[in-house]
Amino acid sequence: MKRLWGLAALVLLIAACTGTQEPPLELLLAVGEGEQVVFYPAGTEPAAALGSWDLGATVLDLARPAGETRLWVLVPDALRAYPLAGVDVDQAPPAAPPTVELPLGTVCGAGTLQVGENHLLVDCGASGVWTVALANPALEPVDRSGDPEGTRYLLGPDDRVVRLRPGLQKFTLVYPNPPGDPIEHEVGGLVTVEALAADWDRQQRLGIAVDRLSDVVLYTWEAGSSDAPVYRGPALALSGLRWIRPLPSGWLVAADSGYALRRSGQDDLLRNGDFRDAVITPDDYAYLVGPGRLLVLDLLDPNLSEHNRLAGGQARAVAYLPAGP
């Protein structure tokens, strides 16, 4: 009997050291693939799609705010919300007409959705930027007067709009807290600001990725600090910056040339791959999607082994759905 208990303890110790998490949370993945939302079970094991919704319009991005029983879908001419009548990990949610449809009044070629506390941010670049209250959905245009082309927007405290303004050899962070008297930090010394991406982490820090044509550099900033964003070297051997996502302790950055993971106290990990979007689930798995691929990373695994799964050839957006009523 003592030997059995010893073996059980050894198994638990090995699991703790390798970072394996068994089993993952019961989640469903929603992936935008062309004009469909395709549903896959979460986890590292290979699994076929459980079903799909045909929306009749190209899916640009997906969002499922915490506590929401709706899946928000951005298509080129509208923002829609589809009801989720209970999520089962073994089957796709039943298809139903959208309960909310907000026409954009323009064509959104490559838009994104961002989830705030009680709002969504719809960013269609030059075509328009809006906020949407979840409790009473309506498109509220963001005032972009004074913002140069290429300004990036994100939602900060109380869903106020934070701005990253590009400039020649610099960028400017505009943080609207307190309201009416925003904090502004100009960060210079960059060769070229080709693209900017930003995201909050779990400690209300802002991670900023800047593309300098030949590489990508990272900055971090404590929310509301009077100090300017701090450069976190070394530079990443990436080009063609796409997006940045917060990790439990670090950042996941994707570009045309591949993706990189920067984690506290560890060397940067650079890998190849064409990934258009990613989501980090509460159990610390990362799901990256791109044409034909659904890549899963266990972020607690020190080796960060890649678990490759198949997705549709037009996969470009991903959200996760908790199972339950």
Secondary structure, DSSP 8 states (H G I E B T S, - for coil): -HHHHHHHHHHHHHHHHHT--SS--SEEEEEEETTEEEEEE-SSS-----EEEE-SS---EEE--TT-SEEEEEETTEEEEEE---BBTTB-------SEEEE-SS--SS-EEEE-SSEEEEE-GGG-EEEEESSS--EEE---TT--TT-EEEE-GGG-EEEEEEETTEEEEEE--STTS-EEEEEE--S---EEEEEE-TTSEEEEEEE-SS-EEEEEEETT-SS--EEEEEEES--SEEEEEEETTEEEEEETTEEEEEETTS--EEE-----EEEE-TTSEEEEEETTEEEEEETT-TT--EEEEE--TTEEEEEEEE-B-
